Amino acid sequence: MGQQEHAVHYKRDKEGILERLRKVEGQVRGLQRMIEEDRYCVDILTQVAAVRAALDKVGLMLLEGHTRGCVARAIRENHGDEAIQELMDVVQKFLK
């Protein structure tokens, strides 16, 4: 299963994903400013948690697109075992 085959399945959510990533980028810049300004540790940690949650949401959007698109197609084309193993491998990385 080539990577180019998989890339098309997140196109439906591409703008939403990009919007979320831009938000994460802004949050990370905000974290940098907080450190530069010697802000309170708990406030910084709260923002770190928000960034992690936002990235998790992006990951879940991509996982859903991959599952509904690439994995479903592979199952229909009798390549399901390989696609499921690939999905499980990426889910394991995602959960670390």
Backbone as CSV, one residue per row, in Angstrom:
resi,resn,N_x,N_y,N_z,CA_x,CA_y,CA_z,C_x,C_y,C_z
1,MET,0.846,-1.178,0.000,0.000,0.000,0.000,0.890,1.239,0.000
2,GLY,0.880,1.993,-1.091,1.734,3.161,-1.210,1.158,4.374,-0.499
3,GLN,2.038,5.262,-0.089,1.602,6.446,0.643,0.709,7.339,-0.201
4,GLN,0.956,7.451,-1.482,0.147,8.323,-2.310,-1.299,7.845,-2.375
5,GLU,-1.533,6.560,-2.279,-2.896,6.043,-2.268,-3.661,6.547,-1.058
6,HIS,-2.985,6.727,0.062,-3.623,7.100,1.314,-3.887,8.593,1.425
7,ALA,-3.070,9.398,0.805,-3.120,10.839,1.016,-4.452,11.463,0.634
8,VAL,-5.160,10.914,-0.307,-6.390,11.541,-0.799,-7.544,11.477,0.186
9,HIS,-7.494,10.646,1.185,-8.652,10.430,2.052,-8.845,11.488,3.123
10,TYR,-7.903,12.392,3.310,-8.138,13.478,4.250,-8.492,14.776,3.529
11,LYS,-8.573,14.738,2.200,-8.889,15.957,1.443,-10.215,16.567,1.866
12,ARG,-11.172,15.742,2.216,-12.488,16.232,2.643,-12.351,17.143,3.857
13,ASP,-11.422,16.839,4.755,-11.220,17.608,5.985,-9.966,18.466,5.937
14,LYS,-9.361,18.599,4.751,-8.065,19.276,4.638,-8.095,20.682,5.228
15,GLU,-9.085,21.485,4.879,-9.138,22.860,5.393,-9.323,22.886,6.902
16,GLY,-10.153,21.979,7.430,-10.339,21.901,8.874,-9.054,21.497,9.584
17,ILE,-8.335,20.568,8.995,-7.060,20.130,9.578,-6.057,21.272,9.556
18,LEU,-5.959,21.949,8.417,-5.024,23.071,8.314,-5.386,24.181,9.297
19,GLU,-6.670,24.448,9.458,-7.116,25.471,10.405,-6.704,25.092,11.832
20,ARG,-6.902,23.840,12.178,-6.516,23.388,13.518,-5.001,23.477,13.716
21,LEU,-4.246,23.133,12.680,-2.786,23.204,12.796,-2.312,24.648,12.936
22,ARG,-2.968,25.565,12.253,-2.621,26.988,12.415,-2.901,27.439,13.847
23,LYS,-3.997,26.943,14.414,-4.324,27.275,15.800,-3.249,26.722,16.741
24,VAL,-2.827,25.492,16.497,-1.772,24.892,17.318,-0.490,25.719,17.202
25,GLU,-0.181,26.129,15.983,1.011,26.950,15.769,0.940,28.226,16.617
26,GLY,-0.213,28.862,16.635,-0.393,30.057,17.452,-0.272,29.752,18.937
27,GLN,-0.810,28.612,19.343,-0.718,28.222,20.755,0.742,27.987,21.156
28,VAL,1.516,27.383,20.271,2.927,27.133,20.575,3.687,28.456,20.674
29,ARG,3.389,29.388,19.779,4.017,30.715,19.882,3.630,31.375,21.203
30,GLY,2.375,31.188,21.612,1.930,31.715,22.896,2.702,31.101,24.060
31,LEU,2.962,29.812,23.963,3.766,29.148,24.997,5.176,29.748,25.067
32,GLN,5.753,29.996,23.914,7.082,30.605,23.885,7.070,31.968,24.577
33,ARG,6.036,32.766,24.291,5.913,34.077,24.930,5.747,33.932,26.434
34,MET,4.956,32.955,26.848,4.747,32.745,28.277,6.059,32.438,28.983
35,ILE,6.890,31.629,28.366,8.199,31.303,28.943,9.070,32.554,28.983
36,GLU,9.091,33.288,27.868,9.894,34.511,27.816,9.461,35.511,28.894
37,GLU,8.167,35.546,29.187,7.618,36.491,30.157,7.626,35.942,31.580
38,ASP,8.221,34.765,31.782,8.292,34.147,33.112,6.921,33.998,33.756
39,ARG,5.956,33.515,32.968,4.599,33.329,33.475,4.558,32.167,34.470
40,TYR,3.488,32.104,35.196,3.270,31.100,36.235,3.246,29.695,35.618
41,CYS,3.953,28.769,36.241,4.123,27.408,35.719,2.789,26.715,35.416
42,VAL,1.830,26.844,36.297,0.549,26.166,36.113,-0.158,26.694,34.867
43,ASP,-0.066,27.993,34.619,-0.670,28.556,33.412,-0.001,27.995,32.156
44,ILE,1.304,27.864,32.205,2.044,27.306,31.062,1.659,25.841,30.858
45,LEU,1.603,25.082,31.924,1.239,23.666,31.821,-0.180,23.495,31.292
46,THR,-1.066,24.388,31.675,-2.434,24.345,31.158,-2.425,24.552,29.641
47,GLN,-1.607,25.467,29.164,-1.509,25.706,27.727,-0.857,24.530,27.004
48,VAL,0.118,23.902,27.632,0.737,22.703,27.044,-0.336,21.625,26.859
49,ALA,-1.178,21.455,27.860,-2.263,20.465,27.758,-3.212,20.814,26.625
50,ALA,-3.496,22.096,26.441,-4.386,22.521,25.357,-3.765,22.231,23.987
51,VAL,-2.464,22.445,23.859,-1.772,22.152,22.599,-1.813,20.652,22.312
52,ARG,-1.545,19.862,23.327,-1.585,18.406,23.147,-2.981,17.950,22.725
53,ALA,-4.004,18.490,23.350,-5.376,18.119,23.004,-5.693,18.511,21.562
54,ALA,-5.231,19.679,21.140,-5.485,20.134,19.775,-4.773,19.229,18.767
55,LEU,-3.552,18.832,19.061,-2.830,17.911,18.175,-3.487,16.540,18.152
56,ASP,-3.973,16.095,19.297,-4.692,14.815,19.340,-5.922,14.852,18.437
57,LYS,-6.626,15.980,18.430,-7.811,16.113,17.579,-7.431,16.015,16.108
58,VAL,-6.327,16.655,15.724,-5.846,16.551,14.342,-5.531,15.093,14.021
59,GLY,-4.845,14.429,14.930,-4.514,13.020,14.717,-5.752,12.158,14.561
60,LEU,-6.762,12.410,15.375,-7.997,11.639,15.279,-8.718,11.891,13.956
61,MET,-8.689,13.132,13.494,-9.300,13.437,12.199,-8.597,12.659,11.089
62,LEU,-7.274,12.620,11.139,-6.507,11.889,10.128,-6.733,10.384,10.240
63,LEU,-6.778,9.877,11.474,-7.041,8.451,11.662,-8.414,8.066,11.129
64,GLU,-9.397,8.904,11.368,-10.741,8.599,10.871,-10.759,8.589,9.341
65,GLY,-10.142,9.587,8.738,-10.084,9.629,7.282,-9.375,8.422,6.709
66,HIS,-8.287,8.041,7.339,-7.530,6.873,6.878,-8.362,5.595,7.009
67,THR,-9.040,5.452,8.136,-9.836,4.250,8.369,-11.019,4.168,7.408
68,ARG,-11.744,5.260,7.283,-12.928,5.263,6.415,-12.569,5.190,4.933
69,GLY,-11.379,5.679,4.594,-10.965,5.682,3.192,-10.052,4.527,2.852
70,CYS,-8.809,4.631,3.270,-7.783,3.665,2.881,-8.060,2.261,3.401
71,VAL,-8.368,2.159,4.679,-8.572,0.836,5.271,-9.834,0.187,4.699
72,ALA,-10.905,0.965,4.602,-12.144,0.411,4.044,-11.930,-0.068,2.608
73,ARG,-11.208,0.728,1.817,-10.938,0.325,0.433,-10.092,-0.939,0.388
74,ALA,-9.075,-1.015,1.241,-8.218,-2.199,1.265,-9.014,-3.445,1.632
75,ILE,-9.934,-3.315,2.561,-10.768,-4.458,2.941,-11.634,-4.897,1.762
76,ARG,-12.232,-3.916,1.078,-13.047,-4.249,-0.104,-12.219,-4.939,-1.189
77,GLU,-10.931,-4.575,-1.274,-10.049,-5.132,-2.302,-9.246,-6.340,-1.800
78,ASN,-9.670,-6.917,-0.685,-9.032,-8.104,-0.105,-7.582,-7.884,0.332
79,HIS,-7.265,-6.662,0.770,-5.954,-6.357,1.348,-6.135,-5.888,2.795
80,GLY,-7.183,-6.351,3.416,-7.555,-5.874,4.735,-6.556,-6.167,5.821
81,ASP,-5.964,-7.371,5.813,-5.022,-7.719,6.884,-3.854,-6.749,6.928
82,GLU,-3.310,-6.434,5.761,-2.178,-5.505,5.690,-2.597,-4.108,6.160
83,ALA,-3.756,-3.661,5.706,-4.234,-2.328,6.075,-4.547,-2.238,7.563
84,ILE,-5.127,-3.290,8.120,-5.438,-3.294,9.550,-4.156,-3.290,10.371
85,GLN,-3.155,-4.059,9.943,-1.885,-4.055,10.669,-1.229,-2.680,10.622
86,GLU,-1.269,-2.053,9.445,-0.709,-0.704,9.307,-1.455,0.274,10.214
87,LEU,-2.776,0.168,10.257,-3.585,1.019,11.116,-3.238,0.800,12.586
88,MET,-3.128,-0.443,12.991,-2.795,-0.738,14.383,-1.411,-0.199,14.748
89,ASP,-0.463,-0.296,13.819,0.880,0.239,14.064,0.839,1.748,14.280
90,VAL,0.067,2.433,13.450,0.008,3.896,13.588,-0.782,4.296,14.838
91,VAL,-1.811,3.541,15.191,-2.559,3.830,16.422,-1.635,3.657,17.630
92,GLN,-0.818,2.623,17.606,0.126,2.408,18.703,1.079,3.590,18.833
93,LYS,1.589,4.109,17.728,2.461,5.289,17.763,1.692,6.495,18.280
94,PHE,0.467,6.632,17.846,-0.369,7.758,18.242,-0.615,7.777,19.741
95,LEU,-0.745,6.615,20.346,-1.059,6.519,21.765,0.152,6.672,22.690
96,LYS,1.329,6.648,22.128,2.537,6.781,22.981,2.690,8.171,23.515
